[in-house]
Amino acid sequence: MAKKRNKARSRHSLQVVTLCISTAMVLMLIGMVVLTGFTSRNLSSYVKENLTITMILQPDMNTEESSALCQRIRNLHYINSLNFISKEQALKEGTRELGANPAEFAGENPFTGEIEVQLKANYANNDSIRNIVQQLRTYRGVSDITYPQSLVESVNQTLGKISLVLLVIAVLLTIVSFSLINNTIRLSIYARRFSIHTMKLVGASWNFIRAPFLRRAVLEGLVSALLAIAVLGVGICFLYDYEPEITKVLSWDALVITAFVMLAFGVIIATFCSWLSVNKFLRMKAGDLYKI
């Protein structure tokens, strides 16, 4: 009898370990999709906020007038960052690139001052930029404004397609994850179907029978989620060491939210699948238990 009990305990322990590992692997995939979604969103904002609008100033603008104009533009609600390039700085850069001083040939500095502005991500689309450019042109001292219109349109179209693809993948993966976890938990409860039926015979209520299975499901979901979070966290640490610049598109807020999603999904889906499986065996008659 003792050997049979030990074998049964070992078999049950092996089922629990297998369930936790398989569930953790599925939760890792879900976590990767969530992280990819955050990365895509942050990358979209990063790219949009690095698109540059160049304001070319009139040649007669002096330093004080240029500084005042920069201050007015910096206070606009849609401006993310601003960089002022004076005529003298432009001359130095031109001399370095050309290998000669253009002012020596022209008799004066041929360059004009420029203001490079980056917009906030929500305003980095062609419709908003056109309205912004019209407003910026009204400032005194601005002779022309240039920006990569085709690049802005291409970036927005590409990022839109990527977001759509990620959404489809997330939906499909959620369905597949539910199916895999449900089948794994159902197999675990299948081994105890006769115990469920025995408790029914002695008059136990359905809630009383379900309770231990649901408690165990919560614990297994929690353990699986923590295991998945730990493995994914180690992988992200290696990624940070390999490419530190990844912090620009993968923030700590995204990591915390992803961990919370994995934890909640693991507990909720395990509990729900366990509830469905137990109810299935509770509704079965004794003869049906031998046919499945």
C-alpha positions, 0 to 999 in steps of 0.5 A: 500500500505504501509503495502504491501511495508513493507512486501515486504521489510521485505521479501527481507531483510529476503532473504538477511540475509538467503543468507548471512548466508547460503553462510557464512556456505559454505565458512566456510567449504571451509576455514576449508578445506584450513586450513586442507591443510595448517595444513597437509603440515606444519605437514608433514614438522614438522614430516620430520624435526624431523626425526633424523640421528645419526652419531656415532663418533670414540672413539679417537675423542677429543672435538676440532675435534668434534666441527670442524666436527659439524661446517662443517656439520652445514654449509651443505645446507640440514641440518636443525638442529644439536645436538652434544652429547659428550662422557661425556654427553652420560656417564651421560645419561647412568648412569642416565638410568642404575642407575650405572656408566658403567665406574666403571666396564669397567675402561673407558668411554664405550660411544662415541660421537654422532651428531644428525642431522635433515634434511630439509623437502625436503630432508627427503625421503629415496633416498635423505637420502641414498645419504646424508648418503654416503656423511656424511660417508666420513668425518673423525672421523665418524664410523657409521650412523643410521636412522629409514629407515622404519619410513621414508618410512612409514611417506612419504607414509602416508603423501602422502595418506593424501594429496591425500584424502584432494585434493579429498575432496577439489575438491568435496567440491568446486563443492558442494559449487558452487551448494549450493551458486548457488541455493541460489542466484538463489532463491533470483533472482527468486523472482525478475524475473518479475522486470527483465522482466519489465525492458526488456519491457521498453528497458533497456539493459542487462548490465543495468539490470545486474548491480544492481544484480552484485553489490548486489552479490559482497556486499553479497559475501563480507559480507558472507565471513567476517562473515565466517572469523569471526566465523572461527577466533573465533573457531581458538582462542579457539583452540589456548587457548586449545592447544597452540602447534597447532602454530607449524603446523598452522602458521599465514601465513596460516590463512591470506591466508585462510582468503584471499581465503574465501574472494575471493571465496565468492565475485567471486562465488556470482558474477558469480552465480548471473550473471548466474541466471540473464542471465537465466531470461533475456533469458526467454519469458514472458510466461515461467516466469509463468511456473517455 
